[in-house]
C-alpha cells in the first residue's frame, strides 16, 4: 500500500508524498529530546567564589576532564566574640558530561564524598554528598560566581 501511495505521489507531481509521512506523534522521544548542553573551556576555566569566600579553581584539561581545587571556609565567633573559622580543602580531576561535572576531592580517603558541579547561566552550582573530611560545618554546597576567567594558579599538592 505504501508503494502504491508513493508511486501515485510521484505520478501526480508529489502531491500525495506528505500523506505518506508518519504523523508527528510517531517521531521517537529521542529525536524530540533537546540536545545536551555543552560548556566550553572558556566557560568553565577560572576562579569561582561563593559569598562566604569559599572558592573553586577550575581548568579544562581536555578529554572531558577538569582539574578542580576547592578551598572552603566556615567563619564564626567564639563565646568571647573573637572571630575564627574552620577550613576544608580538596582537589582532583573531575569528569564532565554536558554541563555537569562530578568528582571526589578526597580521592580514596573519603569514598562517600562526591561533588556535582553544574555550569548554568554564568554560575557554578555545587552540591556535595557525604562529609568529604572538611572542617566542622564546611561544605561546598552553594552558588558560585566567576571572579576571574584567567587560567587559575593551583597550589602545590598538599
N, C-alpha and C positions, 0 to 999 in steps of 0.2 A: 504494500500500500504506500509506503514512504517513497519508493522508487517511482511509482506512478504519479504521485503528487509532485515530485521533483521534476520528472520528465514533463509534466503538464506545465509546471512553472517555467521551465526553460523554453518550452514551445510557445508559451503565451507571454513571453517578454519579461519573465521573472516576477510576475505579479503574485504568484502563489508561494514564493520562496519563504516569505515571512511567516506564513501559516505553518510551515514545516518546522520552524524553530521551536525548541522547548519553551514552555511558559517560564516566566521569571522565578516562580516558586520551585522549579525543578533544579535551579542552579545550586550547586553544593554550598554548604556553610563555609567550607574552606575558602572558596572563591569569593565569598562575600565578606570574610573577615578582614579587618583593617590591617594594613601592613605593619609589622613590628616597628616601634620607634627605635631609631638608631641614633646614638650620640657619637660625635667625632672627638678626636683627641683634643681639639681646641675647645670643646665644650666641657671637658672634664678636667683637663690639666690645671693645676694651680693650688692655691691655698683657700680653704673653706673654713669659715668661723661661725660659731654659734654665739648668741648674745652673752653667755657667761664666760666666753673666752676659750672654750674647748675648740679644738682645731683638727681638721683633716688636711693632709698634704697628699695630692694625687698626681701621678704621672702615668700616662698611657705608655705601655711597653710594646704594644703590637700583639697580634695573635690573640685578641680578646683578653688581654691581661693588663692589670693596673698595679703599679706599686703604690701602696697605701700606708700612711703613717697616721696614727691617732694620738693626740695628747688631750686628755680630759682633765677637768678640774671641777671640784665641788667646794665652793667657798662658804664659810660660816664663821660665827663668832663664838669664842669660848665664854664660859659663865662670867668671867671678869670683863668681857667686852672686847678682848683682843681678837683681831682677825686671824684666821688660819684657813687652811684648805687641805683637802685630800686630792690626790692626783692619780692618774692612771695613764698607762702608755701601752700601745700595741702597734705592730706593723706586720706587713706581709704582702703577699701577692693576691689580688682579687681577680676573679674571673667574671667578665661582663658579657651579658647577652642582651641585646637590645639596649634599653636604658637602665638596666638593673645589674648591679654587681654584688657578689657575695664573697665573704672571706672570713677566716678565723684569725684575728690579730694575735692570738696567743700560740699559734701553731699547735703542736701536740700537747702542750702543757695544760690546756683547758679544752677538753674535747666537747664540752657542752656549750661553748661560746660560738656564736655566729652573728655576723653583722650583714645587713642588707642595705645597700646604698642605691638609691634611685635618683637619677638626674631628671628633673622636671621643671620647666618654666624658669630656668636660670637658678634653680635652688638645688640643694642636695638634701634629700630626705633619708634619714637614717633610722633603722630600727635594729635593736640589739636583742638577741635571745641568749639567756644564760648570764652568769656573773662576770665572766671574762677576766677575773682576777684583778680588777681595778680596785682603787681605794673605796672606802665606805661611801655610798651614795654617788659614786662616779659612774656615769652611763653615757653611751654615745647617742642614745635616742634623741631625736630632735630635727630641727630645720636649720640648715647651714647656708650661709650666703658666701659667694666667692668674693674674697677681699683682694686677690691677686690672680691674674691669669698667667703670670710668669712661671717658667719651669721651677718647681719647688726645689729647695735645697734640703736634703734629708740629713739628719744627724747620723753619725756612725751608728751602726747597730749596737744597741746597749746590751 
